[in-house]
Amino acid sequence: MRTKPFRILGAQAKVGYVVGAVVIEVLGMLLLAALGLPGALVPFIGALWSLAIVVVGVRVFRGPDEPVEPPRAWWRMTAGPVVGFLLAAYFLVDAIVARGLTTSAVDAGGLVTSVLIAAAYAGSSVTLLVLRAQGRPARGSVGVRAPGGGDGRDSGSDPARG
């Protein structure tokens, strides 16, 4: 028996995922610091945790017009380009303001992580806009055949959904 993939569809569930993951991150960092881990190691672990939060969220979140079961294309971060640009801006501001204000190299991992996440969201959104302008839906969009199913061309979906 094949099980369905785990997906987070609703806005409340997405907010719950993010809030829960951040609370776990903060509590975990406090615990690691209290246990006496070296000062440079705690922010590094925090950066890895932040990256894991984003990677898992990107893989399991789905927009209202996205199919639930098939995996997203490897480069696709959001259901649409606007949200991706907003998240890219958030992570860039985080990198410049919050992490850029640190006076030591302790949080360099967090800075680099935030910049890379911002670049990934921006790149995904640009790709979605390019595909939309070309009239091609993104792989995994409604109406796009799975690999190996036919000739791979669009099967009549609305490219604006991208």
PyMOL commands that set and color helices and strands:
alter all, ss='L'
color gray80, all
select helices_A, chain A and resi 11-34+41-60+81-99+105-133+159-161
alter helices_A, ss='H'
color red, helices_A
deselect
rebuild
show_as cartoon
